[in-house]
Amino acid sequence: MEQQKKIISIADLPQVRVLGRTTGKDVINLFWTGSGIEFLYTGSELWLEVNADYDTMEPWLAVELNGAQISRFPVNKGKNEVCLFRGMTVGKTKHVRILKEVQAMHQDPLHMIQILGLQYGDGEFLVLPDPEYRLEFVGDSITSGEGTMGPVGEEDWISAFFSAENTYPRMVSDALSAEYRVVSQSGWGIVTGWDGIVENKIPPYYKQVCGLLTGERNASLGALEDYDFKAWQPDAVIINLGTNDATAIQSAAELVREWAGTRDIKEVKKILTTAIRDFLKAVRDCNPEAQIIWGYGMLGDNFLPVIREAVETYAEQTVDTRIHFLQLPNTTPDTVGSRLHPGVKAHRKAAQVIEKYLLELFKQ
């Protein structure tokens, strides 16, 4: 006999932890990769109610049960009722986490996914233990998990090749029992995107919930609102930006001349250095007590000396002992994924380096 299921919104479940820079209470709007919900539940069966839309880039969700991924799927347009699991032992606690696998899709204004509620019958929701740490990750396609799904050599631009589950932010956070949030966008940089488009840079949008999204609906959902930093202060902010700037500087000389006013490499490096320092100041102003780590090197070390010097010089000049530079392991033919991006192995290696570095900082 089928059990009678209750339908309840997340707003009525204080035991459920909302993950990421989101908006909404009765309806949870998921914008960034790695956003979602997490909870403990004791019943045998559980369903998720979600609403989705898109034009070209469909949203994907991943479902974890007790630390293991049990499903991953694209969400159809409209209202969906998704069975997370059924037939399990009643009374046994299950740790469930549901993550958005795909980044915020700047180029698809219709891209949307909302959590409407949960359907359950024979269990209860328990209080989650507090996380050991809170971590924020800021980056580009690498941080978004582009290339961590799909075959090596595949270069199609599709949602299926993104995965929050397979990224170093998720790996580092789980290793440290941390809650994490991500701000990242493929192809974007510190001063310019990979193709020299100067509007495609992360710093101007850092203080908003998800300000890089476009369209009236995203605005109505609160994506462009100021982000409440006081409500969620990270213990560390890990920045991984500069790869796309290096690509633009090297391969789009005419475009670089447009945004920099010059192709003189010394002048371009000065612009990059100034932008790094300005962003570090903004991040510090928003997160006064956090360790700030600027990691770089997962897709080549071009301009690594410039980025390292900019970060370390700013730390020295401001006498800020909580700002650091960390070189990350480069991707190799053995660790590459699809779209010529770091694969799961590359993310795992980077995660190990970051995890070790963070543990040393937190012990101080």
N, C-alpha and C positions, 0 to 999 in steps of 0.2 A: 504494500500500500504506500503510495507516494505521500511523503510528509508535507504538511502545510507549511509553506515558507512565509516568513515575514519580510517585508521590504522596508529598509531603513536608510536614511541619508547619512552621510558621514558627519554632518553637523550634530546628529543625535547619538553619535558614537565617540565620546571623548577618549576612549581607549585606542582609537585608531590614530596613528601618527601620519600627518600629511607631509610628504617629502618634496623638496624643491621650492623654487620661487613660483608659487601658485597664487591664484585668487579664487574667491568664492567660498561659501560655507555649505549650503545645501547642495550645490553643484560645484565640484572641484575642477578648475580649469588647469590642465597640464600644458605647460609651454616648453620647457627645456628638457633635454635628455636627462634621464635619471630621476625625473619627477614622478610622483605616484603616491602610494599609500602602503603602510606597514602595520601589522597587528598580530595579536595572538588570539586564536579561536579554538574552541574545544569540540565543535560539532562534526558530524560525518559528511556534511555537504554544504557547499557554498557557491553562490552565483554572484557575478558582478554585472551591474547595469552601467553601460557606457553610451555616450553619444559621440559620433564622429562625423567629420566632413573633410573633404579635400578636393583639389582639382587634379594635380599631377603627382603629389607625394603623400601617399596614404600613411596614417600613423600605425605603428606597431606597438604591441605590449608584450612584456615578458612576465611570467608568473613564477615565483619561487615558493617552494615549500620546504621548510626546515633547512634553508641554505642551498638547496639544489633547484635548478631551473627545471620545471616540469612542462612548460609550454611557452610558445612564442608564436604570435599570430598578427596578421594585419587586421585592422578593425574596419568593418564595412561602414558605409555612409548611413547615417541615421542612428536610431536607438538600437542597441544590441544587448541581449541577455547572454552572458558567457558563463558556462559552468567551469569553475576553477578546479573543483574536485568533488567526488561523491563516493559513497560507500566506505568511508574511512571510519576508524574507531571513535565512537562517541566518548567524550570525556578526556581524550588524549589531546594535549595541547599541541597546536600546529602554529608554527611561525610562518606567516604569509607576507610576502612582499610583492607588490605589483609595480613595475617600472615602465615608463615610456621609453622605448628603445630608440626613438628617432629624435633628432635635434629640432629646435624651433625652425620652421621652414620659412625663411624670409621671402623666398621667391614664390611661395604659394600662399596667398592671403586667405584661402579657404581652408588650409590645413588646420584642423582643430580636433582635440579629444577632451572629453569631459567625463568625470566619474559622477554618475547620478546617485549610486547607492549600492547596497549589498542586500542579497536575499539569503536568508538562513532559516533554519528550523529548530534543530535539536541541540544547539550549543550556546555558549556565551563568549563574550569578548573579555579578555583579561588585560590588565595594565602592563604595558611594555616596560622593561627596565630602561633607565636613562642611558643614552649612549655615553661611551667613555670620552669621546671627543666630537667636535663638530668641524668639518672640513669643507672649504669652498674651493672649487677648481674653475679656473678661467682659461679659455683657450680657443682653438680653432677646430679644424676637421679631425685632428688627432684626438683631442679631448672629447669630441662628439662621437668617436667610435667609428668614423667612416673607414671602411675597408676591413673591419673586423669580422665581417660575414662575407660569404661568397668565395668563389674560386680565385686563386692567384692568377693574375693576368686579365681578369675581367675588369672592364672600365666603364660599364654603363652606370649612369647616374640615377639610382633608384633607392627608395627607402629601405628595401630589404638588406642592403649592404651596410646599414648602420646598426650598432648594438651597444646600448649602455652597459649591458651585462659583461661584455668582453673588453671593457676599457680599464685603464689604470685607476681612474677615480673610484670605480666600484671595488676594484681589487684592493687598493690601499685602504679604503674605508672599512671594508669587511675585515681585513687583517687587524685593524686597530679598533674594531668594534665601534666605529664612528658613524654618525649621520652625515650625509654629504649633500651638497648642492652644486650644480654645474651652470656656468655661463659660457657658452661656446657656439661658434658658427663657422662652418666650413668655408675656407677661402678668405677669411677675414684676418686682419692683422692689427698692428699697433698704429700705423700711420696710413696704411693702404691695404687693399685686397691683393690677391696674387696677380690680378690682371691690371693693377695700377688704378683701380677705381677707389678714390680716396674716401668715399662715403662708407666703404665697407671696412670699418675698423671698430673694434670692441669698446675702447675707452669711453666714447660719448654716451654709450647705453648702459654702462655698468651700474649706474644709480637708479635705473628703472627696473620694474619687474621683468619685462621682456620687451624693451623699447625698440628693438630692431625689427619687430614684426610690423606688417603693413595691413591696411584695410580697415574699414569701419568696424567690422565685427570684433577684431582683435582689440581695437581701442575700447569698444563697449564692454569687453570682458575684463578690462583692467590691465592689459599688457603694458600700456604706456604710463601707468601710475608710478609714482616714486616708490622705491622698495624700502621697506621698514627694516633697516639694519639693526636697530636696537632690539627688535623682537627675536633676532637669531644672530648671535655673534659667534663667528667661527674661532676655533683655537689656532687654525692655520689657513692661509690662503695660498694656493699653489697656482701660479700663473705659468702658462706654456704658450707664449706668443712670440712671433718674430719670423716663423718659417715662411709665411706668405709675403711678408715684407721683403725678405731676402730674394724670393722668387721674382717679385716685381722689379726689384732693383737690378737684378741680373738679366732678366729676359724682356722687360718692357721699357726699354730705354726712352722711347718717345713719350710714353705715358708718365714715366718718372720725371721727365723734364717738365711736363704739364703741372704735376702736383708739387714738385720741389722747386721749380723755377730754374733748375740746373741739372746737368748730368755729371757734374763734378762729384766724384765719389766721396771726397772729404766733406763736402757740404751736405750730401745725402746722409752720411753717418751722423753729422751733427743734428740733423732733423730727427733721425731715429733715436739718438741719445736723449734729446730734449723730450720727445714723446714718452719714452720709457720712464724718465724721471717724473714727468707730470702724472703719469698713470700710477706710479708707486705712491706719490703723494695723495692721490685721490683714494686709493685703496687703504692707505694708512688712516686717512681722515675718517673713513667709514668703519674701519676695524682697528680701533686704537690699541688693543692688547694682543692682536694676532701675530703669530709668526708669519712672515711673508717670504715665500720661496719662489724665485723665478727659475723655472726649469727650461732647458732648451737642448736640442740636439737629436731628437728622435727621427727627423728626416733631413739629416745633413747638418754640418756644423758651419755653414756659411754665415758669416757675421757673428759667430759665437764670441770672438774677442770683444767686439763692439758692445754686444748685449751684456756680457759679463762685466766689462769695465763700467758701463752705465749704471748697472745695478749696484756694484760694489762701491763705486765712487759716491753714489747718492747715499748709501748707507753710512759711509764715512762722514760725508759732509753734514748729514743730519744727526749724526751720533746715534743712529738707530741700530742697535745690536740685534734686532729681530727681523732684519731684512737680509736675505741670502741669495746667492746664485748657486744653482746645482746643475751640472752637466748630466744629461740623460743619455743612456745608451742608444747608439744609432741603429736604425733598422738595417738588416742584412738580407741577402737572398733567402736565408733560412727562416727569417722572421717576418717577411713581408706578407701582406694580405692582398685583398682585392684593391682595385683602383690605385695601385702603386703606393698604398698607405701602410702604416704599421699594422701587422696582423696581431692575433691574440698572443703569440709568443713574444713579440716586441713589447706589447703592453705589460705582459707579465714581468719582463725584465725591468722595465721602467718602474713598475709598481714596487718591486723589491728594493730598488735604489731609493725611491721616495719614502717608503715605509721605514727603512733603516735610518734615513736622515731625520725624519720626523721624530722617531723614538729617541734619538740622541738629543734633539732640541727639547722635547718634552721632559726629559730627565734633568735638564739644567735648572 
